[in-house]
C-alpha cells in the first residue's frame, strides 16, 4: 500500500485529451444519474486520477442541490475546473449531444415506421440490468459517504421519507441541509467530509486536482464574473426565444415548447423522475404533443440510451414537431429534429449557467466546514433516495402489470445475473448492459 500512497500525480491533461474523454463519456453514460456518476468516479477518481475523491464529492454535492441533471452538471463542473469555461462547455455539451442525435434517430424510426419490436427486446434485457446498476451505485456512494451511524440514520430517514411518506425531494434536501448545518456547528467530527479520506488515497493515489491543490485563478469567485455569466446566460436564452416569437408567435408550438421546458428545467430537483409528472401533464395533457402510450415508450428509449434520463424531452419534442407537422407536411423530419433540438437547448441552458456562475463560490468552500457539513448530510440523504429509485425500477421491471399481475422470471434472472457481475466480479457497466441487451433480444425473439 505504501507504494500506492507515494505514487505521484498523473501528468497534466491537455484540452484535447479531455475532449476525447468527454466525447467517449457521452457515448457510454448509461444507467441514469447514479450509473453515470459511478462511471465518472471510476474513470476520473480511480483510474485516471484527474480529481481526488474529496473534490469529486464536494462538486457532486453542489450538483445534487441544483435543479437539472446532476451527472451532466458534474461533468460540466470538472471540465470547467480543469480547462476553464470552454472546458466546462465542452464536457457538458458532449454529455448531451450523442444522446440527442441517437434519440432523434430512434424517435424518427419509432414515429415514422411504428416498428420498435427489435428495440423492445433490447429494453427487456436492459431494464433489469439498469436496476442492478442503480443498486450498485447506491452501494458505491453509500460506502464512501456514510462514514458513521448518524449519516447511516440520515440515509435511512430519507429513504423512509420518500418511499413511505412520499415527501418531495426538495424537502428532503432542505431537511438534510439544516441537519448538516447544525451538525457542523455542534458535532463537527460527524459531518466532516474529509473524515476517513485517507483510505481513499491509499486506494487511488495522488490526483491531478488533489485535496490540497490550490484553486486555479479562473475558479476564484468574484461578483463581477458572477453577474457577467448570468448576463451571458440570459442573452443566450432571450435571443432564441425572441426569434421564435418574431417568426412563429407566442402561441406557436415551437415557442411554447421553449417556454415550457425552460420552466421544467428549473423544477428538476431530484433528477428526471421528479419532473416527469410535470412533463407528462404538460406535454400529454395540456399541449397534446404526444399520447400517453408514446410518452411511456419515450421514457423507455430515454432509459436505454446514453446521457441524462431527462433527455426524454428530446423524444417529446421530436414527436410533437413531427406529428403536428410544424414546418409543413413536406418537412416532417426537420420539424421533429428542430423541436428536439429546441427543447434540449432550453432544458440544459440553465444547468451550464448554474455551474459556470456558481462553481467559483463552491470552490471557495471545499475546506470550510460551515459549507461542507450541510453538503455531507445531503449526500447521505441522497443515498436513501437512490435506493428508492432502485426499488422503483425493480418493481416496474419484475411486476410489469403491478403486484396483482405476473412476476417476470426472465427479468428477475437478468437482474440477478447483472448484480452478480457488478458486485462480485466488478464487471464494467457497459459490458453488463451489452450482455443484458443481447439476452433480452434473444428471449423476446425465441420465446
C-alpha positions, 0 to 999 in steps of 0.5 A: 500500500505504501507504494500506492500512497507515494505514487505521484500525480498523473501528468497534466491533461491537455484540452484535447485529451479531455475532449476525447474523454468527454466525447467517449463519456457521452457515448457510454453514460448509461444507467441514469444519474447514479450509473453515470456518476459511478462511471465518472468516479471510476474513470476520473477518481480511480483510474485516471486520477484527474480529481481526488475523491474529496473534490469529486464529492464536494462538486457532486454535492453542489450538483445534487442541490441544483435543479437539472441533471446532476451527472451532466452538471458534474461533468460540466463542473470538472471540465470547467475546473480543469480547462476553464469555461470552454472546458466546462462547455465542452464536457457538458455539451458532449454529455448531451449531444450523442444522446440527442442525435441517437434519440432523434434517430430512434424517435424518427424510426419509432414515429415514422415506421411504428416498428420498435419490436427489435428495440423492445427486446433490447429494453427487456434485457436492459431494464433489469440490468439498469436496476442492478446498476442503480443498486450498485451505485447506491452501494458505491456512494453509500460506502464512501459517504456514510462514514458513521451511524448518524449519516447511516440514520440520515440515509435511512430517514430519507429513504423512509421519507420518500418511499413511505411518506412520499415527501418531495425531494426538495424537502428532503434536501432542505431537511438534510441541509439544516441537519448538516448545518447544525451538525457542523456547528455542534458535532463537527467530527460527524459531518466532516467530509474529509473524515476517513479520506485517507483510505481513499488515497491509499486506494487511488493515489495522488490526483491531478486536482488533489485535496490540497491543490490550490484553486486555479485563478479562473475558479476564484469567485468574484461578483463581477464574473458572477453577474457577467455569466448570468448576463451571458446566460440570459442573452443566450436564452432571450435571443432564441426565444425572441426569434421564435416569437418574431417568426412563429408567435407566442402561441406557436408550438415551437415557442411554447415548447421553449417556454415550457421546458425552460420552466421544467428545467428549473423544477428538476430537483431530484433528477428526471423522475421528479419532473416527469409528472410535470412533463407528462401533464404538460406535454400529454395533457395540456399541449397534446404533443404526444399520447400517453402510450408514446410518452411511456415508450419515450421514457423507455428509449430515454432509459436505454440510451446514453446521457441524462434520463431527462433527455426524454424531452428530446423524444417529446419534442421530436414527436410533437414537431413531427406529428403536428407537422410544424414546418409543413407536411413536406418537412416532417423530419426537420420539424421533429429534429428542430423541436428536439433540438429546441427543447434540449437547448432550453432544458440544459441552458440553465444547468451550464449557467448554474455551474459556470456562475456558481462553481467559483463560490463552491470552490471557495468552500471545499475546506470550510466546514460551515459549507461542507457539513450541510453538503455531507448530510445531503449526500447521505440523504441522497443515498436513501433516495437512490435506493428508492429509485432502485426499488422503483425500477425493480418493481416496474421491471419484475411486476410489469402489470403491478403486484396483482399481475405476473412476476417476470422470471426472465427479468428477475434472472437478468437482474440477478445475473447483472448484480452478480457481475457488478458486485462480485466480479466488478464487471464494467457497466457497459459490458453488463448492459451489452450482455443484458441487451443481447439476452433480452433480444434473444428471449423476446425473439425465441420465446 
